[in-house]
Every structure is written in C-alpha cells, then in structure tokens.
C-alpha cells in the first residue's frame, strides 16, 4: 500500500506545477461540455428510443393498464442520465490521454532523469489497449446495472468498474515511452493488486464535488508516478 499512497501524494503535490495547472480542468470540463451539447440536441431522440424499447415489455403494459404510464417516460429519462455518466467519464479519460498525458509524462519524467526510454509502446498498442479497456468497461457497466438497485451497489460498483478502466489505460500510457514490452508485462503482472488499488482510490475522487473536475489529471499523475517508480526499481534490481 505504501507505493500507492506515495504515488497519490506525489500526484497531489504536482497539481501546483504551472504546466499541470494549464491542463488541469481541460479533460473533465471538455467532456461535460461535449455531452451537455449532445444531450441538448438529442435528448428527445435518446429518451424516445429507450421509451420505445420499454413500451414493448410486459411491465410497461401493466403500468399503462394501471394508469402509471408516466413511470415509463421517467424511467427512460433516468436511463439516459445513467448512460451519460460513463460516456462523460470515458470522454474525460480520452481527453486526458490525448492532451494531458504528454504534459504529465514530461513533468513526472523529470523526477527520473536517468530512466532510459525504450519506447516499448506504440500508437497502435495504445488504440488496441484502449479498445479492449472501453469494451470491458461498457459491458461491466451494462451487466451490473440491475445491482445498482441494491443501494450500496450504486456507490461501489461504478467505482470498481472505473478502477479497472483507470489501471488498464493509465498503466499503458505511463510506461509506453520508458518501458520495453517485457518490462511493461512484468510490472503489470507483478503490481496488479496495487494498480487496482490505485485505480479505486482515484475513482472515488469522482464522487467529490469540484474535486471530480481534476480527477482525470490527478489519475494520470498518480499512475505515472507509480509506474515510473516501479520501472526504476525493476531496472535497479537487474
């Protein structure tokens, strides 16, 4: 647990760096703006499509017969909101990877001046890794939706799913320049538990109002600190 909290603490410290401040709010605010505009343009279409799906169910027919048809439209609107949450989260992560991660790597990399770059990652590797991560994330989100009704599930399940996405995406981006393919596989396997713990830790930042605006960049900082430290230790042990 020590390396996880050390990486998180260093991430919080680096928020004050001028270059980090310049991109700190870009990912989340950009994602919010994008999906707010899309929701304003397509809300009726999205909610209408979901309501049409619900209208064909036996429960919907029973509700109509008992004068509670309004519940169908309300449920459709709620489902749109539920789907907008992961869409906004994914978009914020994508913007972080495209805009913030190059800045993060240059800032954090200064703490490891002797760490040779072996460029084990690639643009294609990043695309494949991201495609797998987003597909698994979307499937887990959809499959676990019924469990959200348990109450505690609505709090824990999104964080656990986000933890998977965080560690899968950020570990690759953090190590793509510096680590070889073998080193990447070694670190991913050896520190799997710590990576998930760090992913869960930063996932809970999204529950805190205003703090969630900087959560994507803090996540990138924390994983970069953790992964580069692990890489430096791996090489020093050889």
VOBA-1610 file (N, C-alpha, C; in pm, whole numbers, padded with zeros to 5 digits, always signed):
BEGIN
Unk+00082-00122+00000Unk+00000+00000+00000Unk+00085+00126+00000Unk+00208+00114+00052Unk+00295+00231+00060Unk+00319+00299-00073Unk+00361+00225-00177Unk+00384+00286-00308Unk+00259+00351-00367Unk+00142+00295-00340Unk+00017+00351-00392Unk-00008+00489-00333Unk+00002+00500-00201Unk-00023+00629-00136Unk+00089+00729-00165Unk+00210+00679-00183Unk+00321+00768-00221Unk+00295+00830-00358Unk+00251+00746-00453Unk+00220+00795-00587Unk+00106+00895-00584Unk+00005+00866-00502Unk-00109+00957-00491Unk-00067+01090-00429Unk+00016+01084-00326Unk+00064+01207-00262Unk+00147+01291-00358Unk+00232+01226-00436Unk+00313+01299-00533Unk+00226+01360-00643Unk+00118+01291-00678Unk+00025+01346-00777Unk-00039+01475-00726Unk-00080+01474-00600Unk-00140+01594-00541Unk-00038+01707-00532Unk+00087+01673-00505Unk+00193+01774-00499Unk+00213+01840-00635Unk+00207+01760-00741Unk+00237+01811-00875Unk+00124+01892-00936Unk+00008+01894-00871Unk-00103+01974-00923Unk-00062+02121-00938Unk+00025+02167-00848Unk+00067+02306-00849Unk+00168+02343-00956Unk+00217+02244-01030Unk+00311+02274-01138Unk+00241+02356-01247Unk+00305+02463-01294Unk+00240+02550-01393Unk+00188+02477-01517Unk+00265+02381-01569Unk+00222+02310-01689Unk+00104+02217-01660Unk+00098+02164-01538Unk-00017+02081-01499Unk-00140+02168-01481Unk-00124+02283-01419Unk-00236+02374-01400Unk-00299+02414-01532Unk-00218+02421-01637Unk-00267+02463-01768Unk-00365+02362-01829Unk-00353+02235-01790Unk-00441+02131-01847Unk-00531+02068-01742Unk-00527+02118-01619Unk-00592+02052-01506Unk-00741+02032-01527Unk-00809+02133-01576Unk-00955+02127-01588Unk-01003+02090-01728Unk-00910+02082-01822Unk-00949+02060-01961Unk-01025+01929-01982Unk-00976+01814-01932Unk-01045+01687-01963Unk-01191+01682-01915Unk-01213+01710-01787Unk-01349+01695-01735Unk-01442+01803-01787Unk-01397+01928-01789Unk-01485+02034-01840Unk-01513+02013-01988Unk-01412+01967-02062Unk-01435+01939-02204Unk-01538+01830-02223Unk-01530+01722-02143Unk-01625+01613-02153Unk-01766+01658-02115Unk-01776+01739-02011Unk-01907+01789-01968Unk-01971+01875-02076Unk-01892+01962-02137Unk-01944+02049-02243Unk-01990+01966-02362Unk-01907+01870-02404Unk-01941+01786-02519Unk-02073+01714-02499Unk-02088+01648-02383Unk-02209+01568-02363Unk-02330+01653-02324Unk-02308+01771-02270Unk-02420+01863-02244Unk-02479+01912-02376Unk-02393+01945-02471Unk-02440+01990-02602Unk-02513+01877-02674Unk-02453+01756-02671Unk-02517+01642-02737Unk-02651+01608-02673Unk-02659+01616-02539Unk-02785+01588-02470Unk-02891+01692-02506Unk-02849+01816-02518Unk-02944+01923-02556Unk-02998+01900-02697Unk-02912+01851-02786Unk-02952+01829-02925Unk-03033+01701-02944Unk-02998+01596-02870Unk-03055+01464-02899Unk-03133+01403-02783Unk-03165+01480-02679Unk-03234+01423-02563Unk-03364+01354-02602Unk-03446+01421-02683Unk-03575+01363-02722Unk-03557+01234-02799Unk-03457+01230-02887Unk-03433+01108-02966Unk-03387+00993-02876Unk-03293+01023-02786Unk-03241+00919-02698Unk-03348+00865-02604Unk-03419+00958-02537Unk-03523+00913-02443Unk-03637+00845-02516Unk-03668+00893-02637Unk-03774+00831-02716Unk-03739+00689-02757Unk-03614+00668-02795Unk-03570+00534-02835Unk-03576+00437-02717Unk-03532+00483-02600Unk-03536+00398-02481Unk-03680+00371-02438Unk-03766+00472-02450Unk-03906+00452-02412Unk-03973+00353-02506Unk-03938+00357-02634Unk-03994+00261-02730Unk-03954+00119-02693Unk-03829+00104-02646Unk-03785-00029-02602Unk-03862-00074-02479Unk-03884+00019-02387Unk-03955-00016-02264Unk-04103-00044-02289Unk-04162+00025-02387Unk-04304+00007-02416Unk-04339-00135-02456Unk-04240-00208-02509Unk-04266-00344-02554Unk-04258-00449-02445Unk-04230-00407-02322Unk-04216-00503-02212Unk-04349-00527-02141Unk-04359-00640-02075Unk-04481-00674-02002Unk-04504-00577-01885Unk-04396-00535-01822Unk-04409-00441-01710Unk-04469-00309-01758Unk-04425-00261-01876Unk-04477-00136-01930Unk-04627-00147-01959Unk-04667-00258-02016Unk-04810-00277-02045Unk-04891-00280-01916Unk-04837-00341-01813Unk-04907-00345-01685Unk-04920-00205-01626Unk-04814-00125-01638Unk-04817+00012-01586Unk-04920+00097-01660Unk-04928+00079-01792Unk-05027+00154-01871Unk-05168+00117-01828Unk-05191-00012-01808Unk-05325-00058-01768Unk-05366-00002-01632Unk-05268+00027-01547Unk-05299+00077-01413Unk-05274+00227-01399Unk-05271+00296-01511Unk-05263+00442-01509Unk-05130+00498-01465Unk-05023+00423-01481Unk-04890+00471-01439Unk-04794+00478-01558Unk-04849+00518-01672Unk-04766+00526-01793Unk-04652+00628-01776Unk-04671+00725-01687Unk-04567+00827-01668Unk-04436+00766-01616Unk-04447+00651-01550Unk-04327+00585-01499Unk-04236+00538-01613Unk-04295+00507-01726Unk-04215+00459-01840Unk-04128+00571-01894Unk-04188+00689-01916Unk-04110+00802-01966Unk-04007+00848-01864Unk-04042+00842-01736Unk-03947+00881-01631Unk-03829+00785-01626Unk-03858+00654-01642Unk-03752+00554-01642Unk-03659+00573-01762Unk-03718+00605-01877Unk-03638+00629-01998Unk-03544+00747-01978Unk-03595+00854-01917Unk-03511+00972-01892Unk-03400+00938-01793Unk-03433+00859-01691Unk-03331+00818-01593Unk-03223+00733-01658Unk-03263+00645-01749Unk-03166+00560-01818Unk-03071+00643-01905Unk-03124+00749-01966Unk-03038+00838-02044Unk-02931+00899-01954Unk-02972+00944-01837Unk-02876+01003-01743Unk-02773+00900-01697Unk-02819+00779-01671Unk-02728+00673-01628Unk-02624+00642-01736Unk-02665+00647-01862Unk-02572+00620-01971Unk-02481+00739-01999Unk-02527+00859-01967Unk-02443+00977-01987Unk-02325+00981-01890Unk-02341+00922-01772Unk-02233+00922-01673Unk-02108+00850-01723Unk-02119+00725-01770Unk-01998+00660-01821Unk-01946+00725-01948Unk-02037+00780-02029Unk-01993+00847-02152Unk-01907+00969-02119Unk-01948+01044-02018Unk-01871+01161-01976Unk-01737+01119-01917Unk-01739+01014-01835Unk-01616+00962-01774Unk-01517+00915-01880Unk-01565+00837-01976Unk-01478+00786-02083Unk-01421+00900-02165Unk-01505+00998-02198Unk-01457+01112-02276Unk-01350+01189-02201Unk-01368+01208-02071Unk-01269+01278-01990Unk-01136+01202-01990Unk-01143+01071-01982Unk-01021+00990-01984Unk-00952+01001-02119Unk-01030+00999-02227Unk-00973+01012-02361Unk-00903+01146-02380Unk-00968+01252-02334Unk-00907+01385-02344Unk-00780+01391-02260Unk-00782+01325-02145Unk-00662+01320-02061Unk-00547+01253-02135Unk-00576+01140-02200Unk-00473+01068-02274Unk-00416+01151-02388Unk-00504+01221-02460Unk-00461+01295-02578Unk-00391+01426-02545Unk-00440+01496-02444Unk-00391+01631-02416Unk-00304+01637-02291Unk-00349+01573-02183Unk-00281+01589-02055Unk-00162+01496-02036Unk-00171+01372-02085Unk-00065+01274-02058Unk+00072+01316-02112Unk+00083+01373-02231Unk+00215+01420-02274Unk+00276+01521-02178Unk+00192+01609-02124Unk+00239+01708-02026Unk+00277+01639-01896Unk+00193+01548-01851Unk+00219+01474-01728Unk+00351+01397-01736Unk+00372+01328-01846Unk+00494+01250-01863Unk+00618+01337-01862Unk+00610+01455-01922Unk+00726+01544-01922Unk+00755+01599-01784Unk+00649+01625-01706Unk+00667+01679-01571Unk+00718+01570-01476Unk+00651+01456-01474Unk+00690+01348-01383Unk+00824+01288-01425Unk+00849+01283-01554Unk+00973+01225-01603Unk+01097+01295-01551Unk+01084+01422-01513Unk+01200+01495-01459Unk+01247+01438-01326Unk+01159+01366-01257Unk+01198+01303-01130Unk+01281+01177-01153Unk+01286+01131-01278Unk+01363+01010-01311Unk+01454+01040-01431Unk+01550+01130-01414Unk+01634+01174-01527Unk+01719+01064-01588Unk+01752+00961-01511Unk+01835+00854-01563Unk+01759+00738-01622Unk+01627+00751-01629Unk+01544+00642-01677Unk+01540+00643-01830Unk+01606+00546-01890Unk+01615+00540-02036Unk+01479+00509-02099Unk+01451+00574-02211Unk+01328+00550-02285Unk+01352+00441-02390Unk+01282+00329-02377Unk+01298+00219-02472Unk+01180+00207-02569Unk+01077+00291-02549Unk+00964+00302-02642Unk+00902+00166-02676Unk+00865+00092-02571Unk+00801-00037-02593Unk+00657-00027-02638Unk+00597+00090-02614Unk+00459+00110-02656Unk+00451+00173-02793Unk+00330+00181-02847Unk+00310+00239-02980Unk+00169+00297-02988Unk+00145+00374-03093Unk+00011+00430-03113Unk-00090+00318-03134Unk-00051+00217-03212Unk-00141+00103-03235Unk-00166+00029-03105Unk-00062+00010-03025Unk-00079-00056-02896Unk-00173+00021-02806Unk-00162+00152-02808Unk-00250+00236-02726Unk-00394+00223-02772Unk-00415+00218-02904Unk-00550+00205-02958Unk-00611+00070-02920Unk-00532-00037-02936Unk-00581-00171-02902Unk-00610-00181-02753Unk-00518-00132-02672Unk-00537-00136-02527Unk-00663-00058-02487Unk-00679+00060-02547Unk-00796+00141-02516Unk-00925+00076-02562Unk-00921+00012-02681Unk-01040-00056-02731Unk-01085-00168-02640Unk-00989-00248-02593Unk-01021-00357-02500Unk-01076-00301-02369Unk-01008-00199-02318Unk-01048-00141-02189Unk-01189-00083-02194Unk-01220-00008-02298Unk-01351+00056-02309Unk-01461-00047-02333Unk-01431-00152-02408Unk-01530-00257-02432Unk-01565-00330-02303Unk-01464-00370-02228Unk-01487-00437-02100Unk-01561-00346-02004Unk-01520-00219-01998Unk-01585-00121-01911Unk-01734-00109-01944Unk-01766-00095-02074Unk-01906-00079-02115Unk-01988-00203-02081Unk-01932-00322-02105Unk-02003-00446-02074Unk-02028-00459-01924Unk-01926-00429-01844Unk-01943-00437-01699Unk-02048-00337-01650Unk-02048-00218-01708Unk-02144-00115-01668Unk-02287-00162-01696Unk-02309-00217-01815Unk-02443-00260-01855Unk-02489-00382-01774Unk-02399-00480-01760Unk-02435-00604-01691Unk-02467-00580-01544Unk-02398-00486-01481Unk-02417-00464-01337Unk-02526-00363-01304Unk-02589-00303-01405Unk-02692-00202-01378Unk-02801-00250-01282Unk-02854-00372-01296Unk-02958-00416-01201Unk-02909-00418-01056Unk-02781-00441-01034Unk-02728-00447-00898Unk-02720-00309-00833Unk-02732-00205-00915Unk-02729-00069-00858Unk-02850-00046-00767Unk-02957-00122-00791Unk-03079-00105-00712Unk-03061-00151-00568Unk-02949-00216-00538Unk-02926-00261-00401Unk-02882-00146-00310Unk-02863-00028-00366Unk-02822+00087-00284Unk-02672+00099-00275Unk-02610+00011-00197Unk-02465+00014-00183Unk-02398-00015-00317Unk-02467-00094-00401Unk-02414-00124-00533Unk-02399-00001-00620Unk-02489+00097-00603Unk-02483+00220-00681Unk-02360+00303-00646Unk-02301+00278-00529Unk-02181+00351-00488Unk-02055+00274-00524Unk-02054+00145-00492Unk-01933+00065-00507Unk-01909+00017-00650Unk-02014-00027-00718Unk-01994-00087-00850Unk-01934+00009-00953Unk-01985+00133-00966Unk-01921+00224-01061Unk-01774+00249-01028Unk-01740+00258-00898Unk-01601+00281-00859Unk-01514+00161-00894Unk-01564+00041-00871Unk-01487-00080-00903Unk-01465-00094-01053Unk-01568-00062-01130Unk-01555-00070-01276Unk-01459+00037-01327Unk-01470+00157-01269Unk-01379+00265-01306Unk-01235+00232-01269Unk-01217+00159-01159Unk-01082+00118-01117Unk-01018+00032-01224Unk-01096-00059-01283Unk-01043-00141-01392Unk-00998-00054-01508Unk-01085+00039-01550Unk-01053+00123-01664Unk-00931+00211-01636Unk-00926+00269-01518Unk-00813+00355-01481Unk-00680+00282-01493Unk-00672+00166-01427Unk-00543+00096-01426Unk-00508+00041-01564Unk-00606-00002-01641Unk-00578-00059-01773Unk-00525+00048-01869Unk-00587+00166-01867Unk-00546+00271-01959Unk-00419+00342-01916Unk-00416+00386-01790Unk-00306+00472-01747Unk-00174+00398-01730Unk-00178+00269-01698Unk-00052+00197-01685Unk+00018+00188-01820Unk-00060+00170-01927Unk+00000+00161-02060Unk+00057+00296-02101Unk-00022+00402-02086Unk+00023+00535-02127Unk+00143+00581-02045Unk+00147+00544-01917Unk+00257+00587-01830Unk+00388+00519-01868Unk+00380+00397-01920Unk+00501+00318-01947Unk+00536+00309-02095Unk+00451+00360-02183Unk+00469+00341-02327Unk+00604+00392-02377Unk+00647+00507-02327Unk+00773+00565-02373Unk+00895+00501-02306Unk+00886+00475-02177Unk+01004+00435-02100Unk+01029+00286-02095Unk+00926+00206-02092Unk+00943+00061-02069Unk+00945-00018-02199Unk+01019-00127-02197Unk+01011-00224-02307Unk+00884-00306-02289Unk+00851-00387-02388Unk+00731-00470-02378Unk+00742-00569-02263Unk+00859-00629-02247Unk+00878-00725-02138Unk+00867-00656-02002Unk+00926-00537-01992Unk+00918-00463-01866Unk+00774-00425-01835Unk+00699-00385-01937Unk+00559-00350-01916Unk+00480-00470-01864Unk+00499-00585-01928Unk+00427-00705-01884Unk+00466-00743-01742Unk+00592-00730-01710Unk+00640-00764-01577Unk+00576-00676-01471Unk+00576-00545-01495Unk+00519-00451-01397Unk+00368-00471-01386Unk+00300-00489-01499Unk+00155-00508-01497Unk+00116-00632-01418Unk+00194-00739-01431Unk+00164-00864-01360Unk+00203-00857-01213Unk+00322-00801-01186Unk+00375-00800-01050Unk+00302-00704-00958Unk+00251-00596-01012Unk+00187-00493-00929Unk+00036-00485-00955Unk-00022-00593-01003Unk-00163-00593-01040Unk-00253-00544-00927Unk-00232-00596-00807Unk-00315-00556-00693Unk-00300-00409-00661Unk-00177-00359-00664Unk-00152-00218-00634Unk-00213-00127-00741Unk-00206-00171-00866Unk-00264-00092-00975Unk-00415-00079-00958Unk-00481-00189-00921Unk-00625-00183-00898Unk-00657-00096-00776Unk-00575-00105-00673Unk-00598-00023-00554Unk-00586+00125-00588Unk-00483+00160-00665Unk-00467+00299-00706Unk-00583+00342-00796Unk-00626+00252-00885Unk-00740+00283-00970Unk-00866+00309-00892Unk-00886+00232-00785Unk-01004+00251-00699Unk-00992+00380-00620Unk-00872+00410-00573Unk-00850+00532-00495Unk-00885+00656-00577Unk-00836+00662-00700Unk-00864+00780-00781Unk-01009+00779-00831Unk-01069+00660-00841Unk-01209+00652-00885Unk-01301+00722-00786Unk-01270+00712-00657Unk-01354+00776-00557Unk-01346+00928-00562Unk-01245+00982-00629Unk-01236+01127-00645Unk-01355+01181-00725Unk-01409+01097-00811Unk-01521+01141-00896Unk-01650+01160-00816Unk-01653+01110-00693Unk-01772+01128-00609Unk-01770+01261-00533Unk-01656+01328-00532Unk-01641+01450-00452Unk-01667+01572-00541Unk-01770+01651-00510Unk-01798+01769-00592Unk-01677+01861-00605Unk-01657+01915-00723Unk-01547+02005-00759Unk-01414+01931-00769Unk-01387+01841-00675Unk-01264+01760-00685Unk-01272+01674-00811Unk-01393+01629-00847Unk-01406+01544-00965Unk-01366+01615-01094Unk-01361+01747-01090Unk-01319+01822-01209Unk-01171+01801-01241Unk-01092+01770-01139Unk-00948+01749-01161Unk-00908+01602-01152Unk-01007+01515-01128Unk-00979+01372-01107Unk-00906+01306-01224Unk-00941+01334-01351Unk-00869+01266-01460Unk-00719+01298-01461Unk-00684+01423-01441Unk-00542+01461-01442Unk-00470+01407-01320Unk-00535+01410-01205Unk-00475+01350-01084Unk-00450+01201-01107Unk-00543+01135-01174Unk-00527+00993-01205Unk-00404+00970-01292Unk-00389+01052-01396Unk-00274+01038-01482Unk-00143+01061-01409Unk-00142+01161-01322Unk-00021+01189-01242Unk+00011+01072-01150Unk-00089+01022-01080Unk-00066+00915-00982Unk-00014+00789-01050Unk-00074+00749-01161Unk-00029+00628-01228Unk+00109+00646-01291Unk+00138+00764-01339Unk+00271+00787-01397Unk+00378+00780-01289Unk+00352+00841-01175Unk+00446+00832-01063Unk+00466+00687-01021Unk+00355+00615-01006Unk+00364+00476-00960Unk+00442+00390-01060Unk+00406+00400-01187Unk+00464+00311-01288Unk+00612+00343-01314Unk+00648+00470-01319Unk+00788+00504-01343Unk+00875+00465-01223Unk+00820+00476-01104Unk+00894+00433-00985Unk+00917+00282-00988Unk+00814+00207-01026Unk+00827+00062-01037Unk+00928+00023-01144Unk+00927+00097-01254Unk+01022+00069-01363Unk+01165+00095-01318Unk+01186+00206-01246Unk+01319+00238-01197Unk+01368+00132-01100Unk+01280+00083-01012Unk+01319-00021-00918Unk+01347-00152-00989Unk+01269-00183-01092Unk+01289-00306-01169Unk+01427-00307-01234Unk+01464-00195-01292Unk+01593-00188-01360Unk+01710-00186-01261Unk+01689-00123-01146Unk+01798-00119-01048Unk+01824-00255-00987Unk+01722-00342-00990Unk+01737-00477-00933Unk+01809-00572-01028Unk+01813-00536-01157Unk+01877-00623-01255Unk+02029-00618-01245
//
